[in-house]
Each structure stands twice: as C-alpha cells, then as structure tokens.
Amino acid sequence: MRILVTNDDGIAAPGLVTLEAIAAALSDDVWVVAPAEEQSGAGHSLTLSQPMRLHTLGARRFAVRGTPTDCVMMALGAVLTEHKPDLILSGVNRGGNLAEDVTYSGTVSAAMEGCLAGIRSIALSQVMADYSVGKEDFSPAAEHGADVVTRILGIDWPSGVLVNVNFPPGPVQGVRVTEQGFRDYGNIRMEKRTDPRGFPYYWHSYGREPSTPGHRTDLEAMHDGMISVTPLHLDMTHHATMAALAARF
Ligand code: MN
C-alpha cells in the first residue's frame, strides 16, 4: 500500500513526525509531500497566480511552496505519476478540525482533494490541552492513529467520501463515529495591534465557542474524551431547499 502523507502545518511541523510514524506502521511505501511553510486556514485553496516550487528533501520527501491542495496535486501530477497512492493521510494537525472548521482547514482540504482524485483520504487532528510552543502533545494520535486508520480502511469505502479524525487530549476514553457539529457564530473578534512605524495591523482572535453540544457530534466527542471519526462528503447541495427554489422559477 502506497501512502502519501501531507499536512497544513508545514514540512517541519511536529505533527508530521507523528503522522509519518503512523504511516510507517501501516506500510513501508510512504511518501511525504508537504507545504514548505505553514498553511493553516488555507482551506481548499490553489496557487494560481504565482509559480509553485517543488523542493526534493529526500528520496521520498518533498516540500512544496504552496497550499495543502497544491501538495496533493503536485504529488499526483509531478511526483507519483506512475504509481498513485492508495491512501492519503493529512495531519496530524496541531489543533482540532471540528464542526465548521472543516471548511477553513488546509488539513481537511488536502483530504478533500485526495477524495476528488478518487483516493481514500483521511484527515487527522490533535486537540490539545496546552498549545504553548514545546508543550504540544500528539501522544493520543501517536498511540491510537494506526489502529484507527486500519479500522477505517476496513470498510467498503464509498466514492466521494473522506474521513475526518480528531483526537482528544488524553486520557482517551474510546472511539465514536460522529457527525459534523456547528458552533454558535458569536462575535468576530479582530485583535488590533500597531506596527513599529505606527500603522495598525490585525490578527484573527478566535471568538467562536462550542454551542449546545449536538447529539453524537465531533464537538461532543471531544468534550467526552472520545476519538471522533466523521465521514464527510463534498456535495454541499441542500436538497431540502431545491423544491422551494424550483417553485420560484
Ligand atoms: Mn494546521
């Protein structure tokens, strides 16, 4: 089984080391094509207005100056052209990709791209109790990742489906198959700062909080200390509204 490993935190991210270990437990044919720099929040974006560079770092290790989606496309179109991967693993992200996060997430979007290419694709993310630099703990993913991926690969995989896995901070209580939750939108908070020349600049200051936990959502699984396994698909059509719209036309 050929495995392509990618992420959105960048080729030097500690979570990539964890995912490479998970992949190595499943196969000895593991390839890494990951962004040269952090691409968190890149979503499913493509680089269209500037050239992409492919840097060879080892026999099966490449960095792309581009987005996670660029990385999957580069892997399929320029690196693994003769023998496509059988599985794409994306992560392990530093932080959860829960609820509406999946639309912002470069980690999940790399798996979306793999899914569009007809390859079984799984996104893996680690929720942490402490995000301080040097305190990041990927041990729940490291401990359970290979087993969770193996169990997921045991299903008769439908086309057009990717799987989003989130690991809670330890201790892990078990595994739960979940649906995508939603948070309350809340107030958008922009953190305004001033640069050394006196001009203002801004950072996103995360303002959304978990809403009332839905039954068997990914958010609730994290609350309960459970590993969350959510099947996702890319058809965003809201079928229930089609008839109402059609009646207006
Ligand atoms: Mn990230």
Boltz pocket constraint, residues with backbone or C-beta under 6 A from the ligand:
constraints:
  - pocket:
      binder: B
      contacts: [[A, 8], [A, 9], [A, 39], [A, 40], [A, 41], [A, 93], [A, 94], [A, 107]]
      max_distance: 6.0
